Amino acid sequence: MIWFAQARSASSIAGLAPASGQAAITYAIQTISEAGDNIVSASTLYGGTYNLFAHTLPQYGIEVRFANHADPASFARLINGKTKALYC
């Protein structure tokens, strides 16, 4: 019932309560991206998130570009018209 309460409080027709943070990240990226799109991420990630970004998302045609977390300008250089998200 948590998803129902969440949706109701946000005036939405549905909500989602994934079982893990990893599932939430996956759902979020797959909702806003499709094959041919890309996301730009900091290169310093938790191991599971790194594997999702480096191995799983590319299998769906979603490119992940890794930027140097210590150099904010490195993110800007990787953004283009197909960029759907920045992940830090």
VENHU-V114380 format. One record per pair of residues at least 12 apart in sequence whose ideal C-beta (glycine too) atoms are under 10 Angstrom apart, sorted by the first residue. I is the first residue (numbers start at 0). J is the second residue. D is the distance in Angstrom with one decimal. If there is no record, write none. Layout:
i = (I I)
j = (J J)
d = (D D)
This chain:
i = (0 1 1 1 2 2 2 2 3 4 15 15 19 20 20 20 21 21 21 21 21 24 24 24 24 24 24 25 25 25 25 27 27 28 28 28 28 28 28 28 28 28 28 28 29 29 29 30 31 31 31 32 32 32 32 32 32 32 32 32 32 33 33 33 33 33 34 34 34 34 35 35 35 35 36 36 36 36 36 36 36 36 36 36 37 37 37 37 37 37 37 37 37 37 37 37 37 37 37 38 38 38 38 38 38 38 38 38 38 38 38 38 38 39 39 39 39 39 39 39 39 39 39 39 39 39 39 39 39 39 39 40 40 40 40 40 40 40 40 40 40 40 40 40 40 41 41 41 41 41 41 41 41 41 41 42 42 42 42 42 42 42 43 43 43 43 43 43 44 44 44 44 44 48 49 49 51 52 52 52 53 61 61 61 62 62 62 63 63 63 64 64 64 64 64 65 65 66 66 66 66 68 71 74 74)
j = (16 14 15 16 14 15 16 17 16 16 27 30 47 45 47 48 45 47 48 50 51 45 47 48 51 52 86 48 51 55 56 84 86 40 51 52 55 56 59 61 63 83 84 86 56 59 61 83 61 83 84 56 59 60 61 62 63 81 82 83 84 59 60 61 81 83 59 60 61 62 60 61 62 81 56 59 60 61 62 80 81 82 83 84 56 57 60 61 62 63 64 77 78 79 80 81 82 83 84 52 56 61 62 63 64 77 78 81 82 83 84 85 86 62 63 64 65 66 73 74 75 76 77 78 79 82 83 84 85 86 87 52 53 56 63 64 65 66 68 74 77 84 85 86 87 65 66 67 68 69 73 74 85 86 87 64 65 66 67 68 69 73 65 66 67 68 69 87 63 65 68 86 87 86 63 65 63 64 65 86 65 81 83 84 77 81 82 77 84 86 76 77 78 79 82 77 86 78 85 86 87 87 87 86 87)
d = (9.5 7.7 9.7 4.8 3.9 5.9 4.8 9.8 9.6 9.6 9.7 9.5 9.1 8.9 8.9 8.7 8.6 5.3 7.0 9.5 6.9 9.8 8.9 6.4 6.7 9.0 8.0 9.6 6.3 7.9 8.5 7.9 9.4 9.8 8.1 8.4 9.8 6.6 9.3 6.9 8.9 7.9 6.6 8.1 8.2 7.3 7.9 9.6 9.9 4.9 6.2 7.9 8.3 8.9 4.9 9.3 9.8 9.0 9.4 4.6 7.1 8.3 7.4 7.4 9.8 8.5 6.3 2.8 6.8 9.5 6.0 8.2 8.3 6.4 9.7 9.8 8.0 5.8 7.4 9.7 5.0 7.5 4.9 8.9 9.3 9.9 9.8 6.8 4.0 6.8 5.8 8.1 8.8 7.4 9.8 5.3 5.4 7.1 8.8 7.5 7.7 6.9 7.8 5.5 7.3 9.6 9.9 9.6 6.8 5.8 4.4 7.2 5.9 9.6 7.8 4.9 7.9 5.7 9.0 5.5 8.9 9.2 4.6 5.9 9.3 5.9 9.3 7.5 5.2 7.2 9.2 5.6 9.4 9.9 5.7 7.2 5.8 6.9 9.3 9.0 9.2 8.3 7.5 4.0 7.5 7.4 6.1 7.9 4.0 9.2 9.4 8.0 8.7 6.7 4.9 9.7 4.2 6.5 6.3 6.3 9.5 9.1 9.2 10.0 8.9 4.9 8.8 9.3 9.9 8.6 9.3 8.1 9.7 8.1 9.4 9.0 8.6 9.5 7.8 7.6 8.0 9.8 8.3 9.9 10.0 8.0 9.4 9.9 9.7 8.3 9.2 4.3 8.4 9.1 8.0 8.2 9.8 9.3 8.6 9.6 8.8 7.1 9.5 9.9 8.1)
